[in-house]
Amino acid sequence: MTYYKPENLKKIPQLVKKSPEAANAYFQFEKTVFEKETILLKKTKELIAIVVAHVTGCPYCIDVHINKYKALGGTMEEVTEAILVAASTRAGAILAHGVNSLNAFEEGD
């Protein structure tokens, strides 16, 4: 069984009904962050969202934000480069966290 089915997104209104106040607060937050063009262009915000979706492993988010990014004129080459930046950063973080293992190994008896 696969948990990822694009049609599952159609069930979000069912979740909203379970906790409308919190859900609507989230939707307002999302609207404020993504729809208002501030220092960051909408296209840049969507590229960031795509990369975060990859880091967090959310296939639904990848689908949604890729479609929005394409509509804003984004290219797959830009997406690929951004994903590689995230992959490199994540790998660097794992390496840096290796110091914690080194410390635990050296301090543990």
C-alpha positions in Angstrom: 0.0 0.0 0.0 1.2 3.5 -0.8 0.2 6.4 1.4 0.9 9.0 -1.2 -2.0 9.5 -3.5 -2.6 12.9 -5.0 -6.3 12.5 -4.6 -5.8 12.4 -0.8 -5.5 16.2 -0.9 -9.2 16.3 -1.6 -9.7 15.1 1.9 -8.2 18.2 3.6 -11.6 19.8 4.1 -12.5 16.8 6.3 -9.5 17.5 8.5 -10.4 21.2 8.6 -13.8 20.3 10.0 -12.1 18.5 12.9 -10.3 21.7 14.0 -11.5 24.6 12.0 -10.0 27.4 14.2 -6.5 25.9 14.0 -6.8 24.9 10.4 -8.0 28.4 9.3 -5.1 30.0 11.3 -2.7 27.8 9.3 -4.4 28.8 6.0 -4.2 32.5 6.9 -0.5 32.1 7.8 0.2 30.3 4.5 -1.6 33.0 2.6 0.3 35.8 4.3 3.6 34.1 3.6 3.1 33.0 0.0 0.7 35.5 -1.5 2.1 38.8 -0.3 5.1 39.8 -2.4 7.6 41.3 0.0 11.4 41.3 -0.2 11.3 37.8 -1.7 9.5 37.3 -5.0 6.7 34.7 -5.2 8.9 32.6 -7.5 11.7 32.6 -4.9 9.3 31.6 -2.2 8.0 28.7 -4.3 11.6 27.5 -5.0 12.3 27.6 -1.3 9.1 25.6 -0.6 10.1 23.0 -3.2 13.5 22.5 -1.5 12.0 22.4 2.0 9.4 19.8 0.7 12.3 17.6 -0.5 14.1 18.0 2.9 11.0 17.2 4.8 10.0 14.4 2.4 6.5 15.7 1.6 5.5 14.5 -1.9 2.2 16.5 -1.7 4.1 19.7 -1.1 6.5 18.9 -4.0 3.6 18.5 -6.4 1.8 21.7 -5.2 4.8 23.9 -5.2 6.3 22.6 -8.5 3.1 23.4 -10.2 3.0 26.9 -8.7 6.7 27.4 -9.6 6.2 26.4 -13.2 3.3 28.8 -13.5 5.6 31.6 -12.3 8.2 30.7 -15.0 10.5 28.5 -13.0 12.7 26.0 -14.7 13.6 22.4 -13.9 17.3 23.5 -14.0 16.7 26.0 -11.2 14.8 23.4 -9.2 17.6 20.9 -9.7 20.3 23.3 -8.6 18.3 24.3 -5.5 17.8 20.6 -4.6 21.5 20.0 -4.9 22.2 23.0 -2.7 19.9 21.5 -0.1 21.4 18.1 -0.5 24.9 19.5 0.1 23.8 21.5 3.1 22.0 18.5 4.6 25.1 16.4 4.0 27.3 19.1 5.7 24.9 19.1 8.7 25.2 15.4 9.0 29.0 15.6 8.9 29.0 18.5 11.5 26.7 16.4 13.8 29.3 13.7 13.6 31.2 15.7 16.2 28.4 14.7 18.7 29.2 11.1 18.1 32.9 11.8 18.5 32.3 13.6 21.7 30.0 10.8 23.0 32.6 8.2 22.1 35.5 10.1 23.7 33.5 10.9 26.9 31.7 7.6 27.3 33.1 4.8 29.4 
